[in-house]
Amino acid sequence: MGAPVAQWRSFQTNSMCGIVGYIGRRQASPILLDGLRRLEYRGYDSAGIALQNNGSGLNFIKRAGRIDNLSKAVAEASPQGSTGISHTRWATHGAPTDENAHPHRDQSGRLALVHNGVIENYQTLRDQLIAQGHTFESQTDTEVLAHLVGRYFDASDEKDGPTRLRKALQSALAKVKGTYGIAAMHADVPGVLVGARLGSPLVVGLGDEEHFLASDVSAIVAHTRDVVYLNDHDIVSLTEGRYDVTSMAGGEAQVKVSRVEFTADDAEKGDFPHFMLKEIYEQPKSLQNAMRGRLSRDEATAILGGLNMTPQELRGVDRIILSGCGTAFHAAMVGEYLIETLARVPTEVEIASEFRYRNVPADRNTLQFVLSQSGETIDTLAALREARRKGIRCLGIVNSVGSTIARESDGGCYIHAGPEIGVAATKTFTSQVMIMNLLGLLFGRIHHLSSADGIEMIDELEAIPDKITAILKQTDKIKAIAEKHANAEGMLFMGRLQNYPVAMEGALKMKEISYIYASGHPSAELKHGIIALVKPDMPSIFIAPDDAVFDKNVSNIEEVLARKGPVIAVTTEGRTELERLTEDVIYVPECPSYLSPLLTVIPMQLLAYHTAVARGCDVDKPRNLAKSVTVE
């Protein structure tokens, strides 16, 4: 069983594609469009809405491209209706076209349906439906689902309309293989929305004589902060005054009302030009939130009650596995260095997408952590389920209350980063790394760290937010460096020890938002093939703080310079000797080497951001990407 939600306090859920539904007494289209704008970073290949026309039928408006295209079409049509569903799409099946945009209709044209996820057996179902006389307007797997629901609805002799629609959805879902978050409505059942989830998040928003349905609470938090997170295999029926949640088996589902802790203002850009820049600047605060209430000077340790483990159980852990994807994987790599350095507990890192396909040895004293901002990343969720199947105690480190990982894990830690809208993760990386530090402190104190060591580490951790603030004051300098190298053919990122993962994270940020090819490497691997790439239009970014391998990094820098490769160096204040080698030096405040990733990653984020801006890229909505990956 997962840890109680009361022990898991945090902020939001994420998914590829975005769903917003509304039923109430207000005009639905402005609410739906506002919700879609708040979800656009989940997918922005196309978008659409469908409204019930006060019992006369359904009105569909769909457009390829960004939400603005849909907004213009809606403004021109001025559709009326107080019940509707909407969707912003990240394409999996079918190109980004008007026809492939959601919502999709059934054969009769009287049912509208939106869907997140992937229907794996859609082609088989499509062929069966075509043989039965169905015709399709799109190439999507979702339209197949709409036709299937409509077929069961039309064949039903159930007299009660809401029950008929719910049972039709239930019957259709029994035939599909794959993942889904669904919202649907039917012209013959006015004033009713139905939804269902399996592997793709869906949340019900509770209002005064109105209800909302969304894939992410950020879409509806401007209207309500009281929500119900649906579980896998749940089906919900909504009217303006009531919501009912049942299981696929037909019994009553176990759900609870939760309170969203952030506001709509927290998910706005404010005075910043991009969400990414806002979130970079939020890191001093987000790290304070990650530490708040978790540092005990009396015990000189970290207090992490959400782990749901006794001191004796923690003391018995003799092996730790850390799993994640993308940025979370890089945070886990930092965690490996931290836990082994501070606690001397053997720790290994697994890419979550590979973990379930490997026969990783583990015993009753193995503890696994899975890291995911959204708590919904499908590969990370699969790693969790595989670990638990093998009897491994598995804990989550996530940002999202009510997320699947939070519910299914044996406990864990929320990172308390607040809503992160930019597709390129920034503050959630540093918050995950902060939790890794807290785990290192906790296990270190359990094993061998003295109370003096613990207090010293607490002092250093609490100083980190101010040190990040100092780095942020260099943004103009970093911007100038970024503009200088914005037309580079590619970039090489180098680091050693705990800053090797930071090099990988820096390369990832650069690739994600500037579209410059970049790769991260251990500095010492330079001469093992990487040096062949060094040339005047291939800058090398070296993360070289004042640590045990500083001189080694300097030698690697000189090797690059000898081959006419430009160098950008990130080092500790006071190590001015790098200025004789390159004019592009960025300084970070002094700190213990194990904490340096929390500081050295900030220039990486700013460098990627300003490079992307200089190249005219859409920073918050990079091509082909969505915020979290809930499909394989």
N, C-alpha and C positions, 0 to 999 in steps of 0.2 A: 504493500500500500504506500502511496506517496505521502509526503509530509503534509500536515494540515496547512491550508492556505494561510491561516493566521500566523504561522511561523515564517511565511514567505511573503514579505511585503515588497512590492515594487510597482511597475509602471505600465507596460504595454505589451501587446502581442503583435507579431509581424507575420506576413505571408506573401508569397509571390501572388500577384493579382490582388485586387481589392474589391470587396463587396460592401454595398450599403443598401439597406432597405428601410422603409418608413411606412408606418400605418398610424393614422391619427386624424386630426381635424384640420391641420394646416395644409397648405399647398406643398406637395411632396418634392417637386423638382428643385427648388432652391436648397432644400435640406440635402437631397441626394447629390447635387453638384458640389456643395460645400464639403460633404463627406468624401467625395471622390478626389477633390483637390488635396485633402489631407492624406489620402492614400496613394497619390500618384506615384510616389517613389517605390511603391510595390510593383509597379508595372505601368508602362505608358506607351504601349503599342497601339491601343485603340480604347474606346470607351463608349458606353451607351446607357440609356435608361429606358424603362418601360413603366407606364402609368395605367392604372385602372381608370377608365373614362366614366366614372359615376354609373357603372353598370352597363354601359353601352358597348363595351369592348376594351381592347388594350391599344395603347398608343406607344409605338417603338420609335426611338431616335438613336442612331448609332453612327459613329464616325471613327475612321482610322486616325492615328496620331494622338496628340496630346489632348488633355481635358479642354483646353481652350477651343478646340475645333467643335467639340460636343456642345460647349456652352453657347457658342454662336448659333448653332443649329437649334438649340432649345429656345434661345431668345427669339429667334425668327418664328418658330412654331407656336410659342407660348402655350404649351400643353397644360391642361387642367387635370387635377386628380390628387386625392389625399392619401392614396396608397400606391407605392411604387418600389421598384428594385433597380439597382444600377451596378455598374462594374467597370473597372479599369483593368486592362489586360496586359499581361506579359506572355507573349505567344509561345505555346508548346506545339500545338497541332494547327497547321494552317497559317498562312502569311497574315501580317497586320493589314487587314482590309475592312471596309465597312461591313461586308457580308460576314466576316469571321468575328466581328465584335460581338460581345454579349450585350443585352440578353438575347437568348435564342427562343424561338417559338416551336410549338409542336406542329403536327400535321394539320390540325384544325386552325391554327393561328390564334387560339384562345388561351393558351398557356404560355407564360413567360418564365424563363429560368436563367439564372447566372450560376457560375461554377468556378471555384478554384480547385486545382488539383489535376490529376490525369486519370482518365478512364482507360485502363490498359487493354481491355477487350472490346474497345469501341468498334473496331473494324468488323469483327464477327457480328456484333449487334446491329451495326449499320447494314450489313449484307442481309441479315434476317429481315430487317424492317423494309428494305427496298423490295425484297421478295414478296412482302405483304402489301406492296403498293405505296409505300412512303417515298416522298421526294425530299431532297435536302437542298438547302440554300448555301451551305458553307462546307468547309473542310474540317471543322472542329470536332473533337470528341464530345464536347458539351451539347451540341445540337442533337446528337444521338440520345443523350440522356433526356433532353426535353421531349423528344418524340416518344421515348419509352414511357415516361411518366404520363404523357398525354394519352397514350394507347391504353394504359391501365385505367386511367380516369374515365375514358369513353366507354370502356367495357364494363364498368362497375354499375351495379344496381343499388348501391348505397344511397339512401334518401337524404341523409344529412351531408350538406355540401362540404363543410370543413373536415369531417371524418373521411369523406370520399377522397378529398385531395391529399390528406395525410396518408391514407392507406395506399393511394396510387404511388406516391413518392416512396413509401416503404417497399412496395412490391417491385418497383423499378430498381431500387438500390440493392435488392436481393440478387439481382441479375448481373450487377457490374462488379468488375475487379479493378481496384485502384484506390485513389484517394480523392476526397471531395470535401469542400465547404459549399453549401448550396442554399440559395434562396429562390423561391418560386411563388407564383400566384396564378389564378385562373379567372377569366372573365365571368364564368358561371358561378364563382364563389366570391362575390365582392366583399371587401373589408376583411380579408384573411391573407396572411402570409405564412408560408411554411419554410422551414430550414432544416438542414441536417449537416453533420460533420463526421468525417473519418480521416484523420491525418492532416487536416487543414483547419486552422482555427476559425471559430465562429462564436460571437458574443452577442447576447441580447441586452439591449439598453432599455431600462424601465423609466417611463415618464408618466406624467399626469394625463390620463386618457390618451396616451400615445405610446408606441413602442418602436424600437429600432433594432435592426439586425446588421451586424458588420463583422468583417474579418479582423478588425483592429479597433480598440476602444478610442484611439486618437480620432477616428472618423466621426464619433458621436459624443465626445466628451464636452463639446460646446452646448449640448442639449441635456445631458444627464451624466451623473457620475455613479449611478447605481446600476450594476451590470450583473449578468449571469453568464459565466463561461461554460459553454457546452462541452461535454465529454465526447469522446469517440463513440459512435453508434447512437447518439442522441438525435431525436427529431423534435422540433419545436413548432407549435402553432401559435400565431399571434393575431390578436384583434386589437382594436384601439384600447380596450379596457382589460385585457386578460392575456396571459401567456401560459402555455401548457407544454411541459417537456416530458416526453416518453422515450423509452428505449426502443431499439429496433425490434426487440422481442415482444414489445407491446406493453411492458410493465412501466410503472412510474420510475422516472430517472432520479438519481441523487444529485441535485444541484443546490447551490446556495447563492445568495445575493452578496456581492462584494462591492466595496467602495473604491473607486478610482482615486488615486492620491495626487495626480497631477491635473492641471487645468488646461483649458484650450489655449491660454496665453503661453503656457510652457512649450507648446508645439508650434509656436510662431517664430518667424525669423527675427522679429524686432527690427533693429536698425542695421542688422548685418545683411550684406548682399546675398549670402548663401547660408543655408543651414549648416554646411560643413564648417565654415569659419566660425559661426556661432558656437558650434559644439566643441571646436578646438579651444575656444576661449572659455567654455564652461568647465574645463577640466579641473581647475583648482577647486571649484565647488563640488563637482561630482566625486572627486577623490575624498574630500571631507565627508561627503555622504556615505561613501563606502566604508570609511573608518568609524563613523559616528556610533557610539555605544559599544564598540567592539574592542577597545583597547583598555586594559585594566592595569593601572599603575600599581595597585595594591598587590596584584599577582604577577606583575611584569610579563603579561602574556596577552594573547588575543582571546576574546570571548565570542565563540561561534555556536550559539545554542541550536541554530537551525540544522547543524550536522546530525542531531539526534543520536549522539554517541556519548557514552560515559567515558570519563578519563581512563578507566581500565581498558575499554575497547579501543580507544585511540592509542594507548600505549602498546597494545598488541599488534597494531598495523606494522608489518615488516616490508610492505611493497605497495607503491602507489602507481596507478595508471592515470594519465591525463589524456583526454580525447577532445578533439574539436575540429572544425573546418575553417579554412581561410584565416581571418584575423584571430579568431578564437584559438586556432591551432598555434599561431605564433605566440599568443599569451601563454598557452600551455607549455611551449618550449622554454619560455622564460621561467615558468613555474618549476620545470625540471631542475634548472640550475639553482633556483632559490631553495627548494625543499632539500635537495641533496647537500647544498652548502650549509644551510642553517640547521637542518635536522638530521642529516646523514641517513635519511631513509631512502633506500633505492627507489628511484622514480624513473618512469619511462613515458614517452609521449607517443600517442597513436593518432594518425589521421583517422577521424571517425569513419569516413567512407570506406576505409580499408579494414578497420577493426573487426567488423562482423564477418569478414571473409578469411580472417586469419584464426588459427587455433592458438590463441594467446593463453599460455599457461597461467593459472591463478589458483589460489587456495583460500581457505577461510580467513586468512590474515591479509589478503589483498583488498585494497580499497581503491575504487575508481571514481574519478571526478569527470563529468562531461561539461564542457563549456559551450554556451550558446547565448548570444544576446537575446534572441527571440524566444528561446526555449521551444522552438518548433522546427529547427533545421532537421530535415528528414534523415540525413545520414547520421547525425549526432543522436537523434532519437533511436535510430536502429542500433547504434552502438550501445546505448543504455539498455535497450531491451535484450540484446545479446548478452551483455554482462549479467543482467539479472537472471536470465535463463540459465546461466552457468553458476548461479549462486553467489556472484560477486556483489558485495554491498556497493551500491552506486549512488553517488550524490551529484546534484546539479549546481552549477554556477551560472545563473541566468539573470536577465534584467526584467523579465516579464511575469507579472503575477498571473496566476491561472493558466500558465502555459502548460503544454503537455509534459515537458520534462519536469517541471515543478511538481506536477501531480503524480507522475509515475516514479520518480526517484525516491530513495529512502530518506532523503533530507537534502540539505544544501545551504547555499548562501545566495541571496539576492545582492546584486552589485549596486543597486540604488543610483544608477546613472541618470535616470529620467528619460524622457522620450528622445530617441535619436532618429532624426528624420533623414539626414544625409545618407545616401547609399553607402558611401565609403565610411566605415566605422572608425571613430577616433576616440571619443571619450569612453566608449565601452571597452576598448582595448586597455587603456590605462586603468580603468576600474577593475577589469579582470586581473590585470597584473597586480593591482593592490590586494585583491583577495588572495592571490598566490603568496604575496608577502605575509599576509595575516596567517595563512596556513603554515608557512615556513616558521613564523614566530611561535605559533601554537605547538607544532610538533617539536620544534627546537627546545622549547621550555620543558616539554614532556620528557625529553631525552637528556640533553646535556647542557643547554644554554643556562648560564647563571642568571640570577635576577638582575644583576648589574648589566649583563648583555641585553636582557629583555628591555630594561628601562632605556638603555642607549638606543635600541632599535625603535622604540616608541617615539623617542625624541626626534630621531631622524625621519620617521614616517610622517609625523605631524608637521615637519618643516617642508615637506615636499610641495604642498600647494603654493606656498609663497615663492618657492624656487621656480615653479612653472610660470607663475606670474612674471617673474623676472625674464624668463626666456621669451615670453610673448611680447615683451617690449622691443625685441629685436626683429619684429616682423618686417619692418621696412628694409632692413639689411638682407633678410632672407628673400624677400620679394625681388630685390635687385639681383641677387644671385640666380634666382629662378628665371628671371627675364633674360639674363645673360646666356643661359643654357637651354632656353625653351625650344630651340630648333634642333636639339641633339638627335642623332640617329637612334641612340639608346643610352641607357645608364646602367652602371654596375654599382651595387651597394655592398659594402664590405664591413664586417664587424667580427669580433672575437668574443668568446665566452658568452655571457648573458646578453651581449649586444649583437651576436650573430642573428638571433631571432628578430631583433630590431631592424637589422639590415634587410631581412626578408619582408618584414612588415612595411618598411620604407619603399621597397621595390613594388610591393603589391599596391600601395596607395598610388604610386606613380603610374602604374599600368592601368588601374581602375579609372582614373579620372582624367589623365592627360593623353592616354593612348600611346605613350612612348613605351617601347619595349624596355623592360627593366628586370634585372635578376639580382637576388641577394645571395651572398656567399660568405663563408668564413674567410677572413683575410688571408690566412695561411694557404688557402687553396688557390690563390692567385696564380702561382707558378705551375699548377697542375691543370693547365689548359686554358683557364680564363684569361690569362695575359695575352693570348692570341687575339682577343677582341679589342685590346687597348689601341686607341687611335685618337686623333685630335677631336673628332666629333662624338666621342664616347666618354662622357665624364664618369669618373669614379667617385662615389660618395663614401668616405671612410668615417666610421664611427670609432673614434680613438680617444676615449676618456683617459684620465690619469689613473691607470690601473696596472696590474701586474704584467700586462702585455703591451703597454704603451709603446715601448721601444720597438717591439716586433711590428706593430702597426706602422710606425714611422718608416721602418725599412721597406715595408710593402708600398707605402706611398711613394718613396723614392724610386722604386722599381717601375711604377706607373709613369712617373714624371720623366724618367729616363727614356721612355718610349713615346714621349710627347702626348701623353694622355692627361687631360685636365683633371684636377682634383678639387673636390669640395670636402672640407674636413670639419667634423664635429668633435670638439674636445673640451676639456675642463678649463675653467677660468684659471689663468696663471701659467698654462702650458703654451706660452707664446712662441716657442721655437718652431711651431708649424707655420708661422707667418713668414719664415724665410723660404718655405717651400711653395706656398700657395697664398694668394690674396683672399681666397674664398674660405675663410675660417669662421665657424659659428661656435660660440662659447656657451657652455651650460655650467651652472653652479656646481661647486664641489659637493660630493655626497659619497657614502660608502659604495663600493663598486657594485654590490648586489642590488642596490636601488637605482643605479644609473639608467636602466631602461625606461623608467618613469620620466626621466628628463631628456634623454637622447632621442626619444621618439617624437618629441614635440617639433624639433626642426624638420624631421622627416615629413610630418603631416603638413607643416607650413610650406615646405619646399614643393610637395606635390600639389597642394592647393594653388599656389601662385603660378606654378608652371602651367597648370590646366587653364587658369584664367588668362595667362599670357597667350595661350594657344587658341583661345576662344571656345573652349569646351564647356559643355553643360555640366557643371561641377556636381550638382545635386542629383542629376539624372543621367548618369553615364550610360552610353549605348550598351544594349544587350544585357544589362544588369538589373537585378531587383534586390530589395533590402535583405530578404532572407530566402533561402532555398528550401522550399517545401515539396519539390518534385525531384525525382532522380534524373 
